[in-house]
Protein backbone atom coordinates (compact mmCIF):
# COMPACT_ATOMS: atom_id res chain seq x y z
CA UNK A 1 0.00 0.00 0.00
CA UNK A 2 1.20 3.50 -0.87
CA UNK A 3 -0.01 6.98 0.00
CA UNK A 4 1.01 9.83 -2.31
CA UNK A 5 0.79 13.16 -0.48
CA UNK A 6 1.51 15.32 -3.55
CA UNK A 7 -1.01 14.44 -6.28
CA UNK A 8 -2.62 16.90 -8.71
CA UNK A 9 -5.10 15.32 -11.14
CA UNK A 10 -5.88 16.57 -14.68
CA UNK A 11 -9.21 17.96 -13.49
CA UNK A 12 -10.94 21.35 -13.78
CA UNK A 13 -8.78 24.15 -12.29
CA UNK A 14 -5.72 21.90 -12.02
CA UNK A 15 -5.38 22.10 -15.80
CA UNK A 16 -4.41 25.77 -15.43
CA UNK A 17 -1.28 24.86 -13.47
CA UNK A 18 1.99 25.24 -15.34
CA UNK A 19 2.68 21.51 -14.91
CA UNK A 20 -0.31 20.84 -17.17
CA UNK A 21 -0.45 23.93 -19.36
CA UNK A 22 3.12 23.92 -20.67
CA UNK A 23 4.27 21.68 -23.51
CA UNK A 24 4.23 18.08 -22.12
CA UNK A 25 7.39 17.33 -24.11
CA UNK A 26 9.23 19.52 -21.64
CA UNK A 27 8.35 17.10 -18.84
CA UNK A 28 10.18 13.86 -19.62
CA UNK A 29 9.98 10.77 -17.49
CA UNK A 30 12.54 10.29 -14.77
CA UNK A 31 14.52 7.95 -17.03
CA UNK A 32 13.96 9.92 -20.21
CA UNK A 33 10.96 7.91 -21.42
CA UNK A 34 8.95 11.04 -22.10
CA UNK A 35 5.77 12.35 -20.47
CA UNK A 36 3.04 9.98 -19.34
CA UNK A 37 -0.15 9.53 -21.39
CA UNK A 38 -2.27 11.17 -18.69
CA UNK A 39 -0.12 14.31 -18.90
CA UNK A 40 -0.33 14.42 -22.69
CA UNK A 41 -4.05 13.65 -22.96
CA UNK A 42 -5.01 15.34 -19.67
CA UNK A 43 -7.66 12.86 -18.60
CA UNK A 44 -8.47 11.63 -15.12
CA UNK A 45 -9.12 7.97 -16.13
CA UNK A 46 -5.59 7.68 -17.53
CA UNK A 47 -4.15 9.23 -14.36
CA UNK A 48 -6.08 6.75 -12.24
CA UNK A 49 -4.81 3.86 -14.38
CA UNK A 50 -1.23 5.05 -13.90
CA UNK A 51 -1.88 5.41 -10.19
CA UNK A 52 -3.15 1.83 -9.98
CA UNK A 53 -0.19 0.44 -11.92
CA UNK A 54 2.17 2.28 -9.56
CA UNK A 55 0.49 0.65 -6.57
CA UNK A 56 -0.67 3.96 -5.08
CA UNK A 57 -3.81 3.28 -3.05
CA UNK A 58 -4.48 6.69 -1.50
CA UNK A 59 -3.55 10.28 -2.29
CA UNK A 60 -3.75 13.80 -0.94
CA UNK A 61 -5.14 16.07 -3.66
CA UNK A 62 -3.03 19.19 -3.33
CA UNK A 63 -4.29 22.72 -3.90
CA UNK A 64 -2.51 25.94 -4.83
CA UNK A 65 -3.13 29.57 -3.95
CA UNK A 66 -0.37 31.65 -5.46
CA UNK A 67 0.30 35.11 -6.77
CA UNK A 68 1.16 35.95 -10.42
CA UNK A 69 2.49 34.45 -12.63
CA UNK A 70 1.36 31.21 -11.00
CA UNK A 71 -2.17 29.90 -11.32
CA UNK A 72 -4.59 28.91 -8.60
CA UNK A 73 -6.77 25.85 -8.15
CA UNK A 74 -10.10 26.74 -6.54
CA UNK A 75 -10.56 24.80 -3.32
CA UNK A 76 -14.04 23.94 -4.60
CA UNK A 77 -12.40 21.94 -7.40
CA UNK A 78 -10.30 19.98 -4.91
CA UNK A 79 -13.31 19.08 -2.79
CA UNK A 80 -15.30 18.29 -5.94
CA UNK A 81 -12.66 15.85 -7.17
CA UNK A 82 -12.41 14.07 -3.82
CA UNK A 83 -16.19 13.75 -3.59
CA UNK A 84 -16.55 12.61 -7.20
CA UNK A 85 -13.80 9.99 -7.14
CA UNK A 86 -14.28 9.04 -3.52
CA UNK A 87 -12.46 6.22 -1.81
CA UNK A 88 -8.74 6.77 -1.43
CA UNK A 89 -8.63 10.52 -2.09
CA UNK A 90 -8.37 13.24 0.52
CA UNK A 91 -8.26 17.02 0.27
CA UNK A 92 -5.33 19.33 0.98
CA UNK A 93 -6.84 22.72 0.04
CA UNK A 94 -4.57 25.73 -0.14
CA UNK A 95 -4.52 29.06 1.68
CA UNK A 96 -3.04 32.41 0.74
CA UNK A 97 -2.33 34.09 4.10
CA UNK A 98 -2.04 37.63 2.72
CA UNK A 99 -5.37 38.69 4.30
CA UNK A 100 -5.19 37.32 7.83
CA UNK A 101 -8.85 37.63 8.82
CA UNK A 102 -10.21 36.24 5.56
CA UNK A 103 -7.72 33.37 5.70
CA UNK A 104 -8.76 32.34 9.21
CA UNK A 105 -12.43 32.45 8.20
CA UNK A 106 -11.65 30.23 5.20
CA UNK A 107 -9.59 27.89 7.36
CA UNK A 108 -12.47 27.41 9.79
CA UNK A 109 -14.78 26.55 6.91
CA UNK A 110 -12.33 24.08 5.39
CA UNK A 111 -11.63 22.37 8.70
CA UNK A 112 -15.32 21.54 9.01
CA UNK A 113 -15.18 19.41 5.85
CA UNK A 114 -14.52 15.71 6.58
CA UNK A 115 -12.51 15.30 3.36
CA UNK A 116 -9.96 17.90 4.47
CA UNK A 117 -6.97 16.31 6.20
CA UNK A 118 -4.56 19.27 6.07
CA UNK A 119 -4.13 22.69 4.49
CA UNK A 120 -1.41 23.50 2.00
CA UNK A 121 0.76 26.60 2.36
CA UNK A 122 3.32 27.87 -0.16
CA UNK A 123 4.40 31.12 1.54
CA UNK A 124 7.07 31.94 -1.03
CA UNK A 125 4.44 31.97 -3.78
CA UNK A 126 1.78 33.90 -1.85
CA UNK A 127 0.31 37.07 -3.33
CA UNK A 128 2.86 38.82 -1.15
CA UNK A 129 5.78 36.40 -0.93
CA UNK A 130 6.43 35.43 2.67
CA UNK A 131 8.88 33.39 4.66
CA UNK A 132 7.48 30.41 6.53
CA UNK A 133 7.82 32.30 9.82
CA UNK A 134 5.99 35.43 8.62
CA UNK A 135 3.65 36.90 11.25
CA UNK A 136 0.66 36.53 8.90
CA UNK A 137 1.00 32.76 9.13
CA UNK A 138 1.09 32.52 12.90
CA UNK A 139 -2.70 32.64 13.44
CA UNK A 140 -2.99 29.73 10.98
CA UNK A 141 -0.36 27.73 12.85
CA UNK A 142 -2.03 28.50 16.17
CA UNK A 143 -5.43 27.30 14.94
CA UNK A 144 -4.01 24.14 13.37
CA UNK A 145 -2.03 23.32 16.51
CA UNK A 146 -5.17 23.69 18.60
CA UNK A 147 -7.17 21.43 16.27
CA UNK A 148 -4.50 18.78 15.81
CA UNK A 149 -4.60 19.15 12.02
CA UNK A 150 -1.11 19.12 10.44
CA UNK A 151 0.27 21.96 8.35
CA UNK A 152 1.54 20.91 4.91
CA UNK A 153 4.13 23.54 3.97
CA UNK A 154 5.90 23.57 0.60
CA UNK A 155 9.31 25.11 1.05
CA UNK A 156 11.99 23.76 -1.23
CA UNK A 157 13.05 23.86 -4.84
CA UNK A 158 12.13 27.17 -6.43
CA UNK A 159 9.10 28.09 -4.31
CA UNK A 160 9.77 31.77 -3.74
CA UNK A 161 11.48 34.74 -5.36
CA UNK A 162 14.87 33.32 -4.33
CA UNK A 163 16.28 30.41 -2.35
CA UNK A 164 16.13 32.30 0.95
CA UNK A 165 12.39 31.49 1.02
CA UNK A 166 13.14 27.77 1.20
CA UNK A 167 15.81 28.03 3.92
CA UNK A 168 14.68 25.60 6.68
CA UNK A 169 15.73 28.03 9.40
CA UNK A 170 12.29 29.62 9.00
CA UNK A 171 10.62 26.24 9.58
CA UNK A 172 12.82 25.73 12.63
CA UNK A 173 11.47 28.92 14.22
CA UNK A 174 7.86 27.88 13.61
CA UNK A 175 8.45 24.37 14.96
CA UNK A 176 9.97 25.83 18.13
CA UNK A 177 7.17 28.37 18.56
CA UNK A 178 4.47 25.73 18.01
CA UNK A 179 5.78 22.45 19.47
CA UNK A 180 2.29 20.91 19.30
CA UNK A 181 1.88 21.67 15.60
CA UNK A 182 2.57 18.78 13.24
CA UNK A 183 4.52 20.18 10.28
CA UNK A 184 5.04 18.26 7.04
CA UNK A 185 7.68 20.01 4.95
CA UNK A 186 7.02 19.23 1.28
CA UNK A 187 10.07 19.44 -1.03
CA UNK A 188 11.89 18.96 2.30
CA UNK A 189 13.87 22.18 2.05
CA UNK A 190 15.81 21.02 -1.01
CA UNK A 191 18.57 22.10 -1.79
CA UNK A 192 19.11 22.81 1.93
CA UNK A 193 19.01 19.08 2.60
CA UNK A 194 21.25 18.88 5.66
CA UNK A 195 19.67 21.96 7.21
CA UNK A 196 16.18 20.45 6.81
CA UNK A 197 17.38 17.19 8.33
CA UNK A 198 18.89 19.15 11.22
CA UNK A 199 15.54 20.83 11.85
CA UNK A 200 13.82 17.44 11.95
CA UNK A 201 16.56 16.14 14.27
CA UNK A 202 15.91 18.98 16.70
CA UNK A 203 12.11 19.13 16.36
CA UNK A 204 10.09 15.94 16.64
CA UNK A 205 6.99 17.72 15.32
CA UNK A 206 8.62 18.12 11.87
CA UNK A 207 8.24 15.52 9.10
CA UNK A 208 10.06 15.70 5.78
CA UNK A 209 8.53 14.83 2.41
CA UNK A 210 11.14 15.37 -0.34
CA UNK A 211 8.66 14.03 -2.95
CA UNK A 212 10.28 14.38 -6.40
CA UNK A 213 13.65 15.23 -4.84
CA UNK A 214 13.74 11.74 -3.33
CA UNK A 215 12.62 9.88 -6.45
CA UNK A 216 15.02 11.17 -9.11
CA UNK A 217 18.03 8.89 -9.72
CA UNK A 218 21.33 10.34 -8.49
CA UNK A 219 19.67 13.52 -7.26
CA UNK A 220 22.03 15.29 -4.85
CA UNK A 221 20.78 14.89 -1.29
CA UNK A 222 18.73 11.73 -1.85
CA UNK A 223 20.91 9.47 0.27
CA UNK A 224 21.02 12.00 3.11
CA UNK A 225 17.24 11.79 3.43
CA UNK A 226 17.49 7.99 3.38
CA UNK A 227 20.25 7.96 6.03
CA UNK A 228 18.19 10.24 8.26
CA UNK A 229 15.22 7.89 7.99
CA UNK A 230 17.38 4.88 8.77
CA UNK A 231 19.05 6.54 11.77
CA UNK A 232 16.62 8.75 13.68
CA UNK A 233 13.46 9.54 11.74
CA UNK A 234 11.94 6.34 10.30
CA UNK A 235 8.54 7.61 11.44
CA UNK A 236 8.90 11.10 9.93
CA UNK A 237 9.87 10.69 6.28
CA UNK A 238 6.82 10.70 3.99
CA UNK A 239 6.43 9.71 0.33
CA UNK A 240 5.04 11.86 -2.47
CA UNK A 241 5.41 11.83 -6.25
CA UNK A 242 4.65 15.47 -7.16
CA UNK A 243 2.61 14.13 -10.11
CA UNK A 244 2.39 15.42 -12.83
CA UNK A 245 5.78 17.09 -12.32
CA UNK A 246 7.09 13.54 -11.96
CA UNK A 247 5.46 10.32 -13.26
CA UNK A 248 3.98 7.99 -10.66
CA UNK A 249 5.24 4.63 -11.89
CA UNK A 250 8.83 5.71 -12.39
CA UNK A 251 8.81 7.53 -9.05
CA UNK A 252 7.91 4.27 -7.32
CA UNK A 253 10.54 2.36 -9.29
CA UNK A 254 13.23 4.82 -8.29
CA UNK A 255 12.09 4.91 -4.67
CA UNK A 256 12.21 1.11 -4.40
CA UNK A 257 15.90 1.11 -5.32
CA UNK A 258 16.85 3.29 -2.35
CA UNK A 259 18.80 1.61 0.49
CA UNK A 260 16.28 1.86 3.31
CA UNK A 261 16.77 -0.39 6.33
CA UNK A 262 14.32 -3.24 6.87
CA UNK A 263 10.88 -1.99 7.83
CA UNK A 264 11.57 1.68 7.03
CA UNK A 265 10.34 1.65 3.43
CA UNK A 266 6.82 0.60 4.41
CA UNK A 267 6.64 3.42 6.94
CA UNK A 268 7.76 6.01 4.39
CA UNK A 269 5.40 4.76 1.69
CA UNK A 270 2.29 4.38 3.82
CA UNK A 271 2.24 4.25 7.61
CA UNK A 272 3.76 7.65 8.37
CA UNK A 273 1.30 9.55 6.16
CA UNK A 274 -1.62 7.46 7.46
CA UNK A 275 -0.73 8.37 11.03
CA UNK A 276 0.11 12.06 10.51
CA UNK A 277 -2.89 12.88 8.29
CA UNK A 278 -5.32 10.50 9.93
CA UNK A 279 -6.05 8.50 6.80
Secondary structure, 3 states (H helix, E strand, C coil): CCEEEEECCCCHHHHHCHHHHCCHHHCCCCCCCCCCHHHHHCCHHHHHHHHHHHCCCEEEEECECCCCCCCCECHHHHHHHHHHHCCCEEEECEECCCCHHHHHHHHHHHHCCCCECEEEECHHHCCCCCCCCCHHHHHHHHHHHHHCCEEEEECCCCCCCCHHHHCCHHHHHHHHHCCCCCEEEEHHHCCCHHHHHHHHHHCCCEEEECHHHCCCCCCCCHHHHHHHHHHCCCCCECCCCCECCCCHHHHHHHHHCCCCCCCHHHHHHHHHHHHHHCC
